[in-house]
Amino acid sequence: MTTPARHTVLLFSGGLDSTVLLADLRHRGDRVTALGCDYGSRHNRRELACARRICAAAGVPFHVLHLGFIGESFQSHLLKGGGELPNQPYDEASMRQTAVPFRNGIMLAAAAGFAESIGAQAVAIAAHGGDHAIYPDCREPFMRSMAAAMRHGTYDNILLLRPYVKRSKGWIVARGERLGVDFAKTWSCYAGGRLHCGTCGTCRERREAFREAGLPDPTRYAGGG
């Protein structure tokens, strides 16, 4: 008897990491439903449009959770109405300015409820090793605790998949290359303009990931280069 494919809800932004994970999950045989979150960030409009296009091309269902209370009540330079985005090197001080308090905890909790509501068995997140140094809700101790909460707090014992939590972004780019991911269709920039700004923290991190992987960066940056 053939075992049914695992149904996994993927927290999906249309970014580099989650797009590689989408390809990875499908490569491993999972049936994927993608879940975006509209939470009031500067780049939400841009990344959600990108996510919709990627999912439409792949034939993957895409849903959006509206978490507007985050943008309305939380403090972060990443949110609309927050302070100016830092353009200095992506060090601890600048990273903390763009952290949204407990964002992954809130999104994972919502995704677990959504997963159980549609009969899925797992939730996946593309948090990676490069995030953990500053963002506490990207670290494995947090993910372990969240996995336990999701398992014990759902009738169906929803699993939390985080296969990249100990991997570098460069490793993810290399993995995506092997899986045939078109990185030019992904979106990373926090500024949310027409093109990637090239100077915000995530643009710098994106550039470095392609250098680490030894692959050309297909991204169009404002000002070129």
Phi, psi and omega per residue, in radians:
M1 nan 2.322 -3.141
T2 -1.327 2.303 3.105
T3 -1.343 2.265 3.133
P4 -1.062 2.541 3.102
A5 -1.094 2.461 3.074
R6 -1.171 2.361 3.088
H7 -1.669 2.046 -3.061
T8 -2.097 2.309 3.009
V9 -1.600 2.125 -3.125
L10 -1.826 2.140 2.975
L11 -1.181 1.994 -2.905
F12 -2.252 2.111 -3.124
S13 -1.855 -0.169 -2.999
G14 1.426 0.130 3.097
G15 -1.433 3.058 -3.088
L16 -1.021 -0.890 -3.034
D17 -1.150 -0.849 -3.079
S18 -1.241 -0.458 3.089
T19 -1.239 -0.679 3.050
V20 -1.128 -0.722 3.137
L21 -1.143 -0.626 3.052
L22 -1.007 -0.842 3.129
A23 -1.119 -0.673 -3.122
D24 -1.136 -0.816 -3.141
L25 -1.070 -0.757 3.134
R26 -1.176 -0.655 3.084
H27 -1.063 -0.603 -3.126
R28 -1.466 -0.056 3.036
G29 1.754 0.091 3.114
D30 -1.273 2.581 2.919
R31 -1.589 2.096 -2.956
V32 -1.924 2.358 2.880
T33 -2.010 2.169 -3.101
A34 -1.592 2.498 -3.078
L35 -2.299 1.971 3.054
G36 -1.644 2.819 -3.138
C37 -2.236 2.147 3.071
D38 -1.726 1.804 -3.004
Y39 -2.189 0.237 3.036
G40 1.567 0.387 3.093
S41 -1.408 2.848 3.136
R42 -1.065 -0.569 -3.010
H43 -1.844 0.145 -3.107
N44 -0.965 -0.824 -3.091
R45 -1.026 -0.785 -3.100
R46 -1.185 -0.796 -3.067
E47 -1.265 -0.621 3.132
L48 -1.201 -0.635 3.068
A49 -1.109 -0.727 3.098
C50 -1.098 -0.781 -3.140
A51 -1.058 -0.746 3.123
R52 -1.054 -0.750 -3.120
R53 -1.130 -0.758 -3.125
I54 -1.106 -0.783 -3.127
C55 -1.173 -0.691 3.117
A56 -1.078 -0.746 3.141
A57 -1.149 -0.572 -3.106
A58 -1.560 -0.142 -3.091
G59 1.236 0.567 -3.124
V60 -1.840 2.261 3.091
P61 -1.059 2.425 -3.125
F62 -2.266 2.240 3.117
H63 -2.192 2.720 3.123
V64 -2.124 2.241 2.989
L65 -1.627 2.311 -3.133
H66 -1.697 1.902 -3.088
L67 -2.053 0.880 -3.052
G68 -1.053 -0.400 -3.133
F69 -1.063 -0.449 3.128
I70 -1.135 -0.876 3.128
G71 -1.148 -0.512 -3.097
E72 -1.399 -0.555 -2.942
S73 -2.089 -0.258 -3.071
F74 -1.728 2.824 -3.140
Q75 -1.970 2.156 3.078
S76 -2.949 2.527 3.077
H77 -1.201 -0.265 3.126
L78 -1.317 -0.377 -3.056
L79 -1.530 2.666 3.059
K80 -1.032 2.361 -3.114
G81 1.501 -0.083 3.083
G82 -1.380 -3.079 3.134
G83 -1.208 3.068 -3.122
E84 -1.137 2.436 3.118
L85 -1.140 2.313 3.102
P86 -1.255 2.425 3.103
N87 -2.038 0.117 3.084
Q88 -1.343 3.014 3.133
P89 -0.880 2.616 -3.011
Y90 -1.352 1.211 -3.120
D91 -1.736 -3.059 -3.049
E92 -1.030 -0.772 -3.072
A93 -1.107 -0.801 -3.103
S94 -1.259 -0.627 3.105
M95 -1.082 -0.718 -3.117
R96 -1.139 -0.534 3.119
Q97 -1.136 -0.528 -3.100
T98 -1.704 0.038 3.080
A99 -1.251 2.375 3.040
V100 -1.805 2.069 -2.999
P101 -0.914 2.125 3.043
F102 0.991 0.494 -3.089
R103 -0.997 -0.852 -3.104
N104 -1.137 -0.621 3.107
G105 -1.072 -0.772 -3.128
I106 -1.168 -0.794 -3.103
M107 -1.173 -0.689 3.128
L108 -1.178 -0.683 3.102
A109 -1.085 -0.782 3.125
A110 -1.137 -0.708 -3.134
A111 -1.148 -0.617 3.104
A112 -1.112 -0.765 3.099
G113 -1.121 -0.711 3.105
F114 -1.119 -0.772 -3.131
A115 -1.044 -0.806 -3.132
E116 -1.152 -0.593 -3.125
S117 -1.157 -0.524 -3.114
I118 -1.813 0.103 3.084
G119 1.404 0.364 3.084
A120 -1.396 2.776 -3.103
Q121 -1.794 -0.254 -3.029
A122 -2.618 2.767 2.979
V123 -2.128 2.394 3.137
A124 -2.110 2.513 3.104
I125 -2.388 2.501 -3.052
A126 -1.695 0.446 3.045
A127 -0.955 2.427 -3.067
H128 -2.284 3.005 -3.030
G129 -1.075 -0.481 3.135
G130 -1.234 -0.332 -3.132
D131 -1.434 -0.471 -2.840
H132 -1.239 -0.404 -3.035
A133 -1.050 -0.653 -3.089
I134 -1.932 -0.722 -3.034
Y135 -1.488 1.882 -3.075
P136 -1.127 -0.455 -3.126
D137 -1.550 0.291 2.988
C138 -1.980 -0.087 -3.057
R139 -1.456 2.662 -3.109
E140 -1.065 -0.675 3.075
P141 -0.992 -0.716 3.072
F142 -1.137 -0.797 -3.107
M143 -1.082 -0.684 3.098
R144 -1.072 -0.788 -3.140
S145 -1.139 -0.714 3.138
M146 -1.168 -0.670 3.109
A147 -1.061 -0.728 3.124
A148 -1.143 -0.736 3.132
A149 -1.092 -0.736 -3.134
M150 -1.175 -0.686 -3.131
R151 -1.189 -0.781 -3.092
H152 -1.405 -0.348 -3.058
G153 -1.705 0.110 3.126
T154 -2.207 2.555 3.098
Y155 -1.099 -0.582 -3.062
D156 -1.641 0.139 3.113
N157 0.914 1.021 -3.105
I158 -1.026 2.297 3.115
L159 -1.499 2.600 3.001
L160 -1.934 2.013 3.130
L161 -1.723 2.245 3.106
R162 -2.498 1.140 -2.979
P163 -1.160 -0.304 -3.088
Y164 -1.792 0.135 -2.959
V165 -1.095 -0.369 3.105
K166 -1.958 0.191 -3.116
R167 -1.780 2.691 3.075
S168 -1.494 2.833 3.104
K169 -1.143 -0.584 3.069
G170 -1.083 -0.693 3.091
W171 -1.096 -0.701 -3.137
I172 -1.113 -0.731 3.097
V173 -1.061 -0.780 3.123
A174 -1.087 -0.710 3.106
R175 -1.116 -0.749 3.121
G176 -1.101 -0.663 3.080
E177 -1.046 -0.741 3.130
R178 -1.161 -0.519 -3.120
L179 -1.555 -0.017 3.106
G180 1.403 0.421 3.134
V181 -1.205 2.336 3.046
D182 -1.564 1.667 -3.045
F183 -1.177 -0.376 3.137
A184 -1.125 -0.350 -3.126
K185 -1.590 -0.033 -3.116
T186 -1.631 2.818 -3.106
W187 -2.262 2.301 3.125
S188 -2.141 -0.542 -2.891
C189 -1.063 2.297 3.110
Y190 -1.288 -0.404 -3.050
A191 -1.256 -0.504 3.060
G192 1.291 0.448 3.103
G193 -1.449 -2.932 -3.119
R194 -1.198 -0.635 3.082
L195 -2.110 2.836 2.976
H196 -1.031 2.331 -3.074
C197 -1.219 -0.544 3.122
G198 1.521 -0.152 -3.043
T199 -2.136 -0.314 3.126
C200 -1.241 2.983 -3.061
G201 -1.009 -0.767 -3.087
T202 -1.254 -0.560 3.057
C203 -1.143 -0.746 3.095
R204 -1.078 -0.745 3.135
E205 -1.126 -0.682 3.123
R206 -1.097 -0.839 3.110
R207 -0.987 -0.819 -3.091
E208 -1.119 -0.617 -3.135
A209 -1.099 -0.729 3.110
F210 -1.182 -0.662 3.080
R211 -1.089 -0.788 3.140
E212 -1.061 -0.680 -3.120
A213 -1.366 -0.215 -3.114
G214 1.246 0.559 -3.088
L215 -2.141 2.620 3.091
P216 -1.169 2.482 3.115
D217 -1.585 1.998 -3.091
P218 -1.467 0.041 -3.032
T219 -1.214 2.399 3.005
R220 -1.577 2.034 -3.137
Y221 -1.822 2.541 3.061
A222 -1.048 2.288 -3.104
G223 1.472 -0.032 3.117
G224 1.350 3.022 3.061
G225 1.277 nan nan
